């Protein structure tokens, strides 16, 4: 667990709560130190402030997404929605806005850690037998290996983008509401703006070269939410 936060009192408080919850936790106080700490420590979760010296949190997230798929929870004092959307566009999985309850933040960490990672899911599938590859036109979703290919090329997805695609493709005829997707992926105790789902879907579509108007791979179901398209 890594906390990247320049407010030392807040960083220490977050780290203390995480430690009490049983997580080995370290702190970095600047953007460059945060990037290096992720390289050196390979944490499962990064708590990342946006307003950092040296490199801001958005650039830190952009850089670490080039070499890790760890979960990233953004912490921000900026209430402007654009900042939040930009943070998510570079690969953050969730966000909390200051002031916040540290207990709530720990609960968010516990929620993302309950989500199956690729290796764990693949191992479970090996024990239970291979799960079939799901094919939607040129899109191939492999739930056993937790890998996605489009027209033969592997698509690099963030953990949340991958979880969304795995969830939608498991029941391709089902229309999922935002709340159902949040319950399935973030957990039913998650509290926040449900349009977080729309942001992640938009970036997933971009990775898949999908047009939201035609919805080849991820289709909008008006008044409900989303379902898989047939490619």
C-alpha positions as CSV (number, residue, x, y, z in Angstrom):
1,X,0.0,0.0,0.0
2,X,1.4,3.4,-1.0
3,X,0.1,6.9,0.1
4,X,1.3,9.7,-2.1
5,X,0.2,12.9,-0.3
6,X,2.2,16.1,0.5
7,X,0.1,17.0,3.5
8,X,2.2,15.2,6.0
9,X,-0.4,15.1,8.8
10,X,-3.0,13.7,6.5
11,X,-0.6,11.2,4.9
12,X,0.4,10.0,8.4
13,X,-3.3,9.6,9.4
14,X,-4.2,7.6,6.3
15,X,-1.1,5.4,6.7
16,X,-2.0,4.8,10.4
17,X,-5.5,3.8,9.6
18,X,-4.4,1.5,6.8
19,X,-1.7,-0.1,9.0
20,X,-4.3,-0.7,11.7
21,X,-6.5,-2.4,9.1
22,X,-3.6,-4.8,8.5
23,X,-1.9,-3.3,5.4
24,X,1.8,-2.6,5.1
25,X,1.9,1.0,4.1
26,X,4.5,3.5,3.0
27,X,4.3,7.2,2.2
28,X,5.7,9.5,-0.6
29,X,5.4,13.2,-0.3
30,X,6.1,14.4,-3.9
31,X,5.1,13.3,-7.3
32,X,8.5,12.0,-8.5
33,X,9.0,10.1,-5.2
34,X,5.6,8.6,-5.7
35,X,6.4,7.3,-9.2
36,X,9.7,5.9,-7.9
37,X,8.0,4.3,-4.9
38,X,5.5,2.5,-7.2
39,X,8.5,1.2,-9.3
40,X,10.4,0.0,-6.3
41,X,7.5,-1.4,-4.1
42,X,4.9,-2.6,-6.7
43,X,2.0,-1.8,-4.3
44,X,-1.5,-3.3,-4.8
45,X,-3.2,0.1,-4.1
46,X,-1.9,3.7,-4.5
47,X,-3.7,6.5,-2.6
48,X,-2.9,9.5,-4.8
49,X,-3.4,13.2,-4.1
50,X,-3.8,15.4,-7.2
51,X,-2.1,18.5,-5.7
52,X,1.5,17.2,-5.4
53,X,4.8,19.1,-5.7
54,X,7.2,18.1,-8.5
55,X,4.6,16.3,-10.6
56,X,0.9,16.6,-10.1
57,X,-1.2,13.5,-9.4
58,X,-2.6,13.4,-12.9
59,X,0.9,13.1,-14.4
60,X,1.9,10.6,-11.7
61,X,-1.0,8.5,-12.6
62,X,-0.2,8.8,-16.3
63,X,3.4,7.6,-15.7
64,X,2.6,4.7,-13.4
65,X,0.0,3.4,-15.8
66,X,2.8,2.7,-18.3
67,X,4.2,0.0,-16.0
68,X,1.6,-1.1,-13.4
69,X,-2.1,-2.1,-13.2
70,X,-2.3,-1.5,-9.5
71,X,-5.5,0.1,-8.2
72,X,-5.3,3.9,-8.0
73,X,-7.7,5.9,-5.7
74,X,-7.4,9.6,-6.3
75,X,-7.7,12.1,-3.4
76,X,-8.5,15.6,-4.4
77,X,-9.5,19.0,-2.9
78,X,-10.6,20.1,-6.3
79,X,-14.3,20.0,-6.6
80,X,-14.3,20.9,-10.3
81,X,-15.7,17.8,-12.1
82,X,-13.3,18.3,-15.0
83,X,-10.3,17.5,-12.7
84,X,-12.0,14.3,-11.6
85,X,-12.8,13.2,-15.1
86,X,-9.2,14.0,-16.2
87,X,-7.8,11.9,-13.3
88,X,-10.0,9.0,-14.3
89,X,-9.0,9.3,-18.0
90,X,-5.4,8.6,-17.1
91,X,-6.3,5.4,-15.3
92,X,-7.6,6.1,-11.8
93,X,-10.0,3.6,-10.5
94,X,-11.9,5.6,-7.9
95,X,-11.8,9.0,-6.2
96,X,-12.6,10.7,-2.9
97,X,-13.0,14.4,-2.4
98,X,-11.5,16.3,0.6
99,X,-12.7,16.6,3.3
100,X,-13.4,12.9,3.6
101,X,-13.6,10.2,6.3
102,X,-10.4,8.2,6.5
103,X,-12.6,5.2,7.5
104,X,-14.4,5.6,4.2
105,X,-11.1,5.7,2.4
106,X,-10.0,2.5,4.1
107,X,-13.4,0.9,3.1
108,X,-12.8,1.9,-0.5
109,X,-9.3,0.2,-0.3
110,X,-10.9,-2.9,1.1
111,X,-13.5,-2.9,-1.7
112,X,-11.0,-2.7,-4.5
113,X,-8.9,-5.4,-3.0
114,X,-11.9,-7.7,-2.9
115,X,-12.1,-7.4,-6.7
116,X,-10.3,-10.4,-8.4
117,X,-7.0,-9.6,-10.0
118,X,-6.0,-11.3,-13.3
119,X,-3.6,-13.9,-11.8
120,X,-6.0,-14.9,-9.0
121,X,-8.9,-15.2,-11.5
122,X,-6.9,-17.3,-13.9
123,X,-5.7,-19.6,-11.1
124,X,-9.3,-20.2,-9.9
125,X,-10.3,-20.9,-13.5
126,X,-7.5,-23.4,-13.9
127,X,-8.8,-25.3,-10.9
128,X,-12.4,-25.2,-12.1
129,X,-11.6,-25.7,-15.8
130,X,-10.9,-23.2,-18.6
131,X,-13.6,-20.7,-19.2
132,X,-14.5,-20.2,-22.9
133,X,-13.2,-17.2,-24.7
134,X,-16.0,-14.7,-25.4
135,X,-16.1,-13.5,-29.0
136,X,-17.9,-10.3,-30.2
137,X,-16.9,-9.7,-33.8
138,X,-13.2,-8.9,-33.7
139,X,-13.2,-8.6,-29.9
140,X,-12.0,-11.6,-27.9
141,X,-12.5,-11.5,-24.1
142,X,-10.6,-14.3,-22.3
143,X,-11.9,-14.5,-18.7
144,X,-9.4,-17.2,-17.7
145,X,-6.3,-15.2,-18.6
146,X,-8.0,-11.9,-18.0
147,X,-6.8,-10.6,-21.4
148,X,-8.6,-8.8,-24.2
149,X,-7.7,-8.8,-27.9
150,X,-9.1,-6.7,-30.7
151,X,-8.4,-7.7,-34.3
152,X,-5.5,-9.9,-32.9
153,X,-3.8,-7.2,-30.9
154,X,-3.9,-7.2,-27.1
155,X,-5.7,-4.2,-25.6
156,X,-4.1,-2.7,-22.4
157,X,-6.9,-2.0,-20.0
158,X,-6.9,-0.6,-16.5
159,X,-8.2,-3.0,-13.7
160,X,-11.6,-1.2,-13.7
161,X,-11.9,-1.1,-17.5
162,X,-11.1,-4.8,-17.5
163,X,-13.6,-5.6,-14.7
164,X,-16.4,-3.7,-16.6
165,X,-15.7,-5.6,-19.8
166,X,-15.6,-9.0,-18.0
167,X,-18.8,-8.2,-16.2
168,X,-20.7,-7.1,-19.3
169,X,-19.4,-9.9,-21.4
170,X,-20.3,-12.6,-18.9
171,X,-24.0,-11.8,-19.5
172,X,-24.0,-10.3,-23.0
173,X,-27.8,-10.1,-23.3
174,X,-28.3,-8.4,-20.0
175,X,-28.8,-4.6,-19.6
176,X,-26.8,-3.5,-16.6
177,X,-27.8,-0.3,-14.7
178,X,-25.1,1.9,-13.4
179,X,-26.0,0.8,-9.8
180,X,-25.7,-2.9,-10.7
181,X,-22.3,-2.3,-12.3
182,X,-21.2,-0.4,-9.2
183,X,-22.5,-3.2,-6.9
184,X,-20.8,-5.9,-8.9
185,X,-17.4,-4.1,-9.4
186,X,-17.0,-1.5,-6.6
187,X,-19.2,-3.2,-4.0
188,X,-22.7,-2.5,-2.7
189,X,-21.3,-0.3,0.0
190,X,-19.8,2.1,-2.5
191,X,-21.1,5.7,-2.1
192,X,-20.6,8.4,-4.7
193,X,-21.6,9.7,-8.1
194,X,-22.9,6.8,-10.2
195,X,-21.8,8.7,-13.3
196,X,-18.3,7.4,-12.4
197,X,-19.5,4.4,-14.5
198,X,-20.0,6.5,-17.5
199,X,-16.5,7.9,-17.3
200,X,-14.9,4.4,-17.2
201,X,-17.2,3.2,-20.0
202,X,-16.2,6.1,-22.2
203,X,-12.5,5.3,-21.7
204,X,-13.1,1.6,-22.3
205,X,-14.9,2.4,-25.5
206,X,-12.0,4.6,-26.6
207,X,-9.5,1.7,-25.9
208,X,-11.8,-0.5,-28.1
209,X,-12.1,2.0,-30.8
210,X,-15.9,2.0,-30.2
211,X,-18.3,4.7,-31.2
212,X,-20.9,5.4,-28.4
213,X,-23.5,6.2,-31.1
214,X,-23.2,2.8,-32.8
215,X,-22.0,0.7,-29.8
216,X,-20.4,-2.2,-31.5
217,X,-18.9,-3.6,-28.3
218,X,-20.5,-1.7,-25.5
219,X,-24.1,-0.5,-26.2
220,X,-26.0,2.2,-24.4
221,X,-29.4,1.0,-23.3
222,X,-31.4,4.3,-22.9
223,X,-33.0,4.7,-19.5
224,X,-31.2,1.7,-18.1
225,X,-27.4,1.6,-18.6
226,X,-25.2,-0.6,-20.7
227,X,-24.9,-4.1,-22.3
228,X,-22.5,-5.9,-24.7
229,X,-22.9,-5.3,-28.4
230,X,-22.2,-8.1,-30.9
231,X,-19.3,-6.3,-32.7
